[in-house]
Amino acid sequence: RPEAPHSVQSHSRMNVFRCTAVVGRRLATRSFPKGRPTHIVRQEQLKKLRDEPKPSLRFPLQQLPVSDKPSGFLEPLGNTEGLPFQFRRTASKQLPVYSAMKNGLTRRVTVVRGYEGSSEELAEELRRLIADPGAKIETKQAKIVITGNHVAKVKRWLRMLGF
């Protein structure tokens, strides 16, 4: 069976690469953005998140161990007795921090659920953690809503607290 012919073109005006190849019996064309591949950009974002300076928080953080699981799952570290709030993990052992779209899919928010205890202290600590004056933090019934996508930062902070 002969090799499928293909071509790669660069369109400077559109700032994309266009790749054309024969797939099965038809001609397929895909466009990819110029620049670095997405997996490299994602690795750089994770490194930046890992290396960013810690804000001045009230509660002591623990060092996270390296996970040996492919998913990166970590068991709770414990030592959370002195905190004014507690978190329950979900049935699938995940932290109850979610991302949601509001206002007709134009605004992304972070939703924190599954906590017991002082919601005021939790909201104040989240305000210190986020350290973004534009982020609005609302305490609602049984949840806290934060303007913006802060899921990774909040989950990492909760893991470092011991949850």
C-alpha positions as CSV (number, residue, x, y, z in Angstrom):
1,R,0.0,0.0,0.0
2,P,1.6,3.4,-1.0
3,E,2.2,6.1,1.5
4,A,-0.6,8.7,1.8
5,P,0.6,12.0,0.3
6,H,0.5,15.0,2.5
7,S,1.5,18.6,2.6
8,V,2.1,21.3,5.2
9,Q,1.6,24.9,4.4
10,S,2.2,28.0,6.6
11,H,-0.2,30.9,6.2
12,S,1.3,34.0,7.6
13,R,-1.8,36.1,7.4
14,M,-3.9,33.6,9.3
15,N,-1.1,32.7,11.8
16,V,-1.8,29.0,11.4
17,F,-0.3,25.9,9.9
18,R,-2.5,24.0,7.5
19,C,-1.9,20.3,7.2
20,T,-3.5,18.3,4.4
21,A,-3.3,14.4,4.2
22,V,-5.2,11.6,2.6
23,V,-7.1,9.7,5.3
24,G,-8.8,6.6,4.1
25,R,-10.3,7.6,0.8
26,R,-10.8,11.3,1.5
27,L,-8.6,14.3,1.8
28,A,-8.5,15.8,5.3
29,T,-7.3,19.3,6.2
30,R,-6.6,20.5,9.7
31,S,-5.4,23.9,10.9
32,F,-3.0,24.2,13.9
33,P,-2.0,27.5,15.5
34,K,1.6,28.7,15.1
35,G,3.8,28.8,18.1
36,R,4.6,26.2,20.7
37,P,2.6,23.0,21.0
38,T,-0.1,23.1,23.7
39,H,1.4,20.4,25.9
40,I,4.5,22.5,26.3
41,V,2.5,25.6,27.2
42,R,0.5,23.5,29.8
43,Q,3.7,22.2,31.3
44,E,5.0,25.8,31.7
45,Q,1.7,26.9,33.3
46,L,2.0,24.0,35.8
47,K,5.6,24.9,36.6
48,K,4.6,28.6,37.1
49,L,1.8,27.5,39.5
50,R,4.2,25.3,41.4
51,D,6.9,27.9,41.7
52,E,4.7,31.0,42.4
53,P,5.4,32.7,45.8
54,K,3.1,31.7,48.6
55,P,0.8,34.5,49.8
56,S,0.7,35.4,53.5
57,L,-1.9,33.0,54.8
58,R,-3.1,32.4,58.3
59,F,-3.0,28.6,58.4
60,P,0.2,26.6,58.1
61,L,0.7,24.6,54.8
62,Q,2.2,21.2,54.6
63,Q,4.7,20.0,52.0
64,L,3.0,17.9,49.3
65,P,4.5,14.5,48.5
66,V,5.1,13.4,44.9
67,S,2.2,11.1,43.7
68,D,3.2,7.8,42.2
69,K,-0.2,7.5,40.5
70,P,-0.6,8.5,36.8
71,S,-3.6,10.7,37.7
72,G,-1.6,12.6,40.4
73,F,-4.1,11.6,43.1
74,L,-3.0,12.2,46.7
75,E,-4.6,10.9,49.8
76,P,-5.5,13.6,52.4
77,L,-2.5,14.5,54.5
78,G,-4.5,15.0,57.7
79,N,-3.6,17.4,60.6
80,T,-6.7,19.6,60.0
81,E,-8.1,19.6,63.6
82,G,-7.1,23.2,64.4
83,L,-8.8,24.8,61.3
84,P,-12.1,26.6,61.7
85,F,-13.5,24.8,58.6
86,Q,-13.4,21.2,57.4
87,F,-13.9,19.7,53.9
88,R,-15.6,16.5,52.9
89,R,-14.2,14.8,49.7
90,T,-16.7,13.6,47.1
91,A,-17.7,9.9,46.7
92,S,-15.0,9.6,44.1
93,K,-12.4,11.0,46.7
94,Q,-12.0,14.3,44.9
95,L,-12.0,17.8,46.5
96,P,-15.3,19.7,46.0
97,V,-13.9,22.6,44.0
98,Y,-15.6,23.1,40.6
99,S,-15.5,25.4,37.6
100,A,-18.8,26.7,36.1
101,M,-19.9,29.1,33.3
102,K,-22.4,31.8,34.1
103,N,-24.1,34.7,32.3
104,G,-24.7,32.9,29.0
105,L,-21.3,31.2,29.0
106,T,-19.4,34.5,29.2
107,R,-18.2,34.4,32.8
108,R,-16.2,31.6,34.4
109,V,-16.5,31.1,38.2
110,T,-15.0,28.7,40.7
111,V,-17.4,27.1,43.1
112,V,-16.2,25.7,46.5
113,R,-18.6,23.3,48.2
114,G,-18.6,20.5,50.8
115,Y,-17.2,22.5,53.7
116,E,-18.4,22.7,57.3
117,G,-17.5,25.4,59.8
118,S,-16.9,29.1,59.4
119,S,-17.7,30.3,55.9
120,E,-16.5,33.8,56.7
121,E,-13.0,32.6,57.7
122,L,-12.8,30.4,54.7
123,A,-13.9,33.2,52.4
124,E,-11.3,35.5,54.0
125,E,-8.5,32.9,53.5
126,L,-9.6,32.4,49.9
127,R,-9.4,36.2,49.4
128,R,-5.8,36.1,50.6
129,L,-5.0,33.1,48.5
130,I,-6.4,34.5,45.3
131,A,-4.8,37.9,45.9
132,D,-6.7,39.4,42.9
133,P,-8.5,42.6,43.6
134,G,-10.8,41.9,40.6
135,A,-11.9,38.6,42.0
136,K,-15.3,38.8,43.7
137,I,-15.9,36.2,46.5
138,E,-19.5,35.6,47.4
139,T,-20.7,33.4,50.3
140,K,-23.9,31.7,49.4
141,Q,-25.8,28.9,51.1
142,A,-23.5,25.9,51.4
143,K,-21.1,27.2,48.7
144,I,-18.6,29.9,48.0
145,V,-18.4,31.4,44.4
146,I,-15.2,33.1,43.2
147,T,-15.1,35.1,40.0
148,G,-12.5,33.6,37.6
149,N,-11.0,30.2,37.1
150,H,-9.0,29.4,40.3
151,V,-9.8,25.7,40.5
152,A,-6.1,24.5,40.4
153,K,-4.9,27.0,42.9
154,V,-7.7,26.3,45.4
155,K,-7.4,22.5,45.1
156,R,-3.6,22.7,45.6
157,W,-4.1,25.0,48.6
158,L,-6.6,22.6,50.1
159,R,-4.2,19.6,49.6
160,M,-1.5,21.6,51.3
161,L,-3.8,22.3,54.3
162,G,-4.2,18.5,54.6
163,F,-7.6,17.8,53.0
